[in-house]
Amino acid sequence: MKPQDYNYQLPQELIAHTPAVPRDSARLFVYSTKTDEIVIDTFSNIARYIPADSLLVLNDTQVVPARLELMKLTGGSVRVLFLVNEWQKVFRADGSQNETIKGLPDRKINVGDQLYFNHRAILDVISQKNEEFTFRLNISVEEFEKLLKSHGQTPLPPYIHTDLNEENARAQYQTVFASKPSSVAAPTASLHFTEGVFQSLKSKGIDRTSVTLHVGRGTFSPLTSESIKTNKLHSEPVQVSPESAIKINKAKKEGRMILSSGTTATRTLEATAGYILKDEGYTGDTSLMITPPYKFKIVDAMITNFHLPNTSLLMLLDAFLQYKGAKRSWRELYEEAIKQKFRFYSFGDAMLVI
């Protein structure tokens, strides 16, 4: 396998720059791996295609407005995307906190620089590894978190060009059930859910539970020959509660369908499968990159968006289709979606592979 194996050409007009309104009016591309049938519908009707005794698994992470505009001593501005998903890993067992944080600046800075907000030096640049910098806080962790909340910007992907103001961006680039703030990107397959959709699922007897993966660089890093060789991504924090593990394992033992919403929920379930299948919770990290061939241990069906080329997300979809014995490849499905003018990427439409 090579990164270019996951390349494809997308007409620019199919990149979604704004979300569907309402959320569940997004289009739904349903592919049955058993019958090889494709159905085109809207997300609001997704319950029609899911068996009544299924268990839906969601990623309950919450996006943080983690991009902050700061000033250099020279007077020039720099916007830094702070990797808040990695920050929680340096919280210590004794309750103290390591007051450093990593980030990705949008322009040149140097080790030894100080960065300012409102004429106050709040960060020292202490180290650099490739494009990633480490900063030491000159204010408390609590102050910095409040600063992000009050003045930070929602880290929309760079390919999205939108006139959404920050208030709307925070509301729309967030799932309706998000509850654990620590991500720099949304689990976008779940952006389509509404309370109405959840009610339709519940009415059909479809249960749900949550796991957590705090999204960072790992999820969206482009494929490289090295990452394919090692089968590893940037490490990201994950958590499965004992209650969720028991619920998932019970459904698995009963032969009920486990439907994951998004590649992040899928990776969490597969990375923690050894714990889930013993009714045990897990808190830690994962760098799992799912590549074909791969035998899925937990996930039976998947909701996903239409992904960027040359990404691990597309490779995961390929692995899942192969595991399910699909007659069509990811490329054939994407060609059909393009033909049908589906909207692609984070604010785009949804695919259900079942």
C-alpha positions in Angstrom: 0.0 0.0 0.0 1.1 3.5 -0.8 -0.4 6.9 0.1 -1.3 7.6 -3.5 -3.6 4.4 -3.5 -6.0 6.6 -1.5 -6.0 9.6 -3.8 -9.0 10.7 -5.8 -10.2 13.8 -7.7 -13.1 15.8 -6.2 -14.8 18.7 -8.0 -14.3 21.8 -5.8 -18.0 22.6 -5.8 -18.7 19.4 -3.8 -16.7 20.6 -0.8 -19.2 21.5 1.9 -18.4 24.9 3.4 -21.5 25.1 5.6 -23.4 22.4 7.4 -26.9 21.2 6.4 -29.7 23.1 8.1 -31.3 21.4 9.9 -28.6 19.0 10.7 -30.6 15.9 9.9 -31.5 17.2 6.4 -28.0 16.1 5.2 -28.2 13.4 2.5 -27.5 9.8 3.4 -25.7 7.3 1.2 -26.6 3.8 2.4 -24.5 0.9 1.2 -25.5 -2.7 2.0 -22.4 -5.0 1.9 -24.8 -8.0 1.8 -26.9 -7.0 -1.2 -24.5 -4.6 -2.9 -27.4 -2.2 -3.0 -27.1 1.6 -2.7 -29.9 3.7 -1.4 -29.9 7.5 -1.3 -32.0 9.2 1.4 -31.7 11.8 4.1 -30.1 11.4 7.5 -33.4 12.0 9.3 -34.5 8.6 8.0 -31.5 6.6 9.1 -33.5 4.5 11.5 -35.1 2.8 8.5 -31.8 1.1 7.7 -30.7 -0.1 11.1 -31.9 -3.4 12.7 -34.2 -2.8 15.7 -31.9 -4.4 18.3 -28.8 -2.6 17.3 -26.5 -0.6 19.6 -25.3 2.8 18.4 -21.9 3.9 19.8 -21.1 7.7 19.7 -18.0 9.7 20.5 -19.0 12.2 23.2 -15.9 14.4 22.9 -16.4 18.2 22.7 -14.5 20.6 20.5 -12.6 23.4 22.3 -12.2 26.8 20.7 -8.5 26.1 20.6 -7.1 28.5 18.0 -6.0 31.8 19.6 -4.6 34.9 18.0 -1.5 36.2 19.9 1.1 38.9 19.3 4.9 38.6 19.1 7.3 41.2 20.7 7.8 42.6 17.2 4.1 43.5 17.0 3.3 40.8 14.4 0.4 38.5 15.0 0.4 34.7 15.1 -2.5 32.3 15.4 -1.8 29.1 17.3 -3.8 25.9 17.3 -3.3 24.5 20.7 -3.4 20.7 20.9 -5.7 20.5 23.9 -6.4 16.8 23.3 -2.7 16.1 24.2 -2.8 18.6 27.1 -4.9 16.4 29.3 -2.2 13.7 29.2 0.1 15.8 31.3 -2.4 16.2 34.1 -0.8 14.4 37.1 -2.2 11.9 39.4 -1.6 14.1 42.4 -3.8 16.8 41.0 -1.0 19.2 39.9 -0.7 20.2 36.3 2.3 20.5 34.0 1.9 24.1 32.7 3.1 23.4 29.2 1.1 22.9 26.0 1.9 22.0 22.4 0.6 24.0 19.5 0.8 24.6 15.7 1.5 28.3 14.8 0.3 29.7 11.4 3.5 31.6 10.9 7.2 31.7 11.9 8.1 31.8 15.6 11.3 30.8 17.3 12.3 29.1 20.5 12.9 31.8 23.1 10.1 34.0 21.8 7.3 35.2 24.1 3.7 35.5 22.9 1.4 38.2 24.2 -2.3 38.7 24.7 -3.5 42.2 25.6 0.1 43.3 26.1 0.7 40.6 28.6 3.3 37.9 28.0 1.3 34.7 28.6 3.5 32.1 26.8 7.2 31.3 26.4 8.2 29.2 23.3 10.5 26.6 24.9 11.0 23.9 22.2 10.2 22.9 18.6 9.8 19.6 16.8 9.1 20.0 13.1 6.0 22.3 12.8 5.0 21.6 16.4 6.0 23.9 19.3 5.9 23.5 23.0 4.9 26.6 25.1 5.2 27.3 28.8 2.3 29.1 30.4 3.0 32.3 32.3 -0.6 32.4 33.6 -2.5 29.7 35.4 -4.0 26.7 33.6 -7.4 28.0 34.7 -6.7 31.5 33.2 -5.6 30.0 30.0 -8.7 27.8 29.7 -10.9 30.8 30.3 -8.9 32.7 27.7 -9.6 30.0 25.1 -13.3 30.0 26.0 -13.7 33.7 25.8 -11.3 34.6 22.9 -10.5 31.3 21.2 -11.7 30.5 17.7 -13.3 27.2 16.7 -10.7 25.3 14.7 -12.6 24.7 11.5 -10.6 22.7 8.9 -8.5 24.9 6.5 -10.4 23.8 3.4 -13.7 25.2 4.8 -14.3 28.8 3.7 -17.3 30.1 5.5 -18.7 33.4 6.8 -20.0 31.7 9.9 -19.4 33.9 12.9 -17.7 32.4 16.0 -20.9 31.9 17.9 -22.4 29.9 15.0 -19.2 28.0 14.3 -19.1 26.9 18.0 -22.7 25.7 17.8 -22.6 24.0 14.4 -19.1 22.4 14.5 -20.2 20.4 17.6 -22.4 17.4 18.1 -25.7 18.0 20.0 -24.5 15.4 22.6 -20.9 16.6 23.1 -20.0 16.6 26.8 -16.2 16.2 27.3 -14.2 19.2 26.1 -10.7 18.3 24.8 -10.9 18.0 21.0 -9.5 20.2 18.2 -11.9 18.7 15.7 -15.4 17.4 15.7 -16.4 13.7 15.2 -18.0 14.9 12.0 -20.1 11.8 11.2 -22.1 12.6 14.3 -22.8 16.2 13.4 -26.0 15.0 11.6 -27.7 13.7 14.7 -30.6 15.6 16.2 -33.0 14.9 19.1 -35.5 14.0 16.5 -33.2 11.3 15.0 -32.4 10.0 18.5 -36.2 9.7 19.1 -36.8 7.8 15.9 -34.0 5.4 16.8 -35.4 4.9 20.3 -38.9 4.3 18.9 -37.4 1.5 16.9 -35.7 0.0 19.9 -32.2 1.0 18.9 -30.1 1.6 22.0 -27.0 3.8 22.3 -23.9 4.4 24.4 -20.9 6.6 24.3 -17.1 6.3 24.3 -14.5 9.1 24.1 -11.7 9.9 21.7 -10.3 13.4 22.0 -9.5 14.3 18.4 -6.1 15.7 17.6 -3.4 15.4 14.9 -3.7 11.6 14.7 -7.2 11.5 13.2 -6.5 14.0 10.4 -2.8 13.5 9.6 -2.1 12.7 5.9 -0.9 9.2 5.1 2.8 8.8 4.8 4.9 5.7 3.9 6.2 5.7 7.4 2.8 5.7 9.0 1.7 2.9 6.8 4.8 1.0 7.6 4.4 1.4 11.4 0.5 1.3 11.4 0.6 4.2 13.9 -0.8 7.6 14.2 -0.2 10.5 16.6 -1.4 9.3 20.0 -4.8 10.4 21.1 -6.6 10.0 24.5 -9.4 7.5 24.7 -11.8 6.4 27.4 -14.4 3.6 27.6 -16.4 3.5 30.9 -17.0 0.2 32.5 -20.8 0.8 32.0 -20.3 1.3 28.2 -18.0 -1.7 28.0 -20.5 -4.0 29.7 -23.3 -2.7 27.4 -21.3 -3.2 24.3 -20.1 -6.6 25.2 -23.6 -7.7 26.1 -24.9 -6.6 22.7 -21.9 -8.4 21.1 -22.6 -11.7 22.9 -26.3 -11.5 21.9 -25.4 -11.1 18.3 -26.8 -7.6 18.0 -25.3 -5.1 15.5 -22.8 -2.7 16.9 -23.0 0.5 14.8 -20.2 3.0 15.4 -20.8 6.6 14.4 -17.5 7.9 12.9 -14.0 6.7 12.5 -13.0 8.0 15.9 -15.7 5.9 17.6 -14.6 2.9 15.4 -10.9 3.3 16.4 -11.8 3.6 20.0 -13.8 0.4 20.0 -11.2 -1.5 18.1 -8.3 -0.2 20.2 -10.0 -1.1 23.4 -11.6 -4.4 22.2 -9.5 -6.5 24.6 -11.0 -4.6 27.6 -14.5 -4.4 26.3 -14.7 -8.1 25.7 -13.8 -8.6 29.3 -16.4 -6.1 30.5 -13.6 -3.7 31.6 -13.4 0.0 31.0 -10.2 1.7 29.7 -8.6 5.1 30.1 -5.4 5.8 28.2 -4.2 6.6 24.7 -4.3 5.0 21.2 -2.2 5.4 18.1 -4.0 2.6 16.2 -4.2 3.0 12.5 -6.6 0.5 10.9 -5.2 -0.7 7.6 -6.4 -3.5 5.3 -6.6 -6.4 5.9 -8.0 -5.9 9.4 -10.4 -8.2 11.3 -12.8 -5.9 13.2 -13.5 -7.2 16.7 -16.4 -5.0 17.8 -17.8 -2.9 14.9 -20.4 -4.4 12.6 -21.7 -1.3 10.8 -20.4 2.3 10.5 -21.7 5.8 9.9 -19.0 8.0 8.3 -18.6 11.1 6.2 -16.8 11.4 2.8 -13.2 11.9 3.6 -10.2 13.8 2.2 -7.9 11.9 -0.1 -4.6 10.4 1.3 -5.9 10.0 4.8 -6.1 7.2 7.4 -9.8 7.8 7.5 -10.2 6.6 3.9 -7.9 3.7 4.6 -10.1 2.7 7.6 -13.1 2.7 5.3 -11.3 0.5 2.8 -10.4 -1.9 5.6 -14.0 -2.1 6.7 -15.4 -2.7 3.3 -12.9 -5.5 2.7 -13.7 -7.0 6.1 -17.4 -6.9 5.3 -16.8 -8.7 1.9 -18.2 -5.7 0.0 -18.4 -6.2 -3.8 -17.6 -2.5 -4.4 -14.4 -0.7 -3.3 -14.3 2.7 -1.5 -13.3 4.2 -4.9 -16.5 2.9 -6.6 -18.7 4.2 -3.8 -17.0 7.6 -3.9 -17.4 7.8 -7.7 -21.1 7.1 -7.3 -21.4 9.7 -4.5 -19.6 12.3 -6.7 -22.0 11.4 -9.6 -24.9 11.9 -7.2 -23.4 15.2 -6.1 -23.0 14.4 -2.5 -21.3 17.1 -0.3 -17.9 16.0 1.0 -15.7 16.5 4.1 -16.4 17.8 7.6 -19.7 19.7 6.9 -20.7 17.2 4.2 -23.2 14.4 3.8 -23.1 11.0 5.5 -22.6 7.4 4.5 -23.9 4.3 6.2 -22.1 1.1 5.6 -24.1 -1.8 6.9 
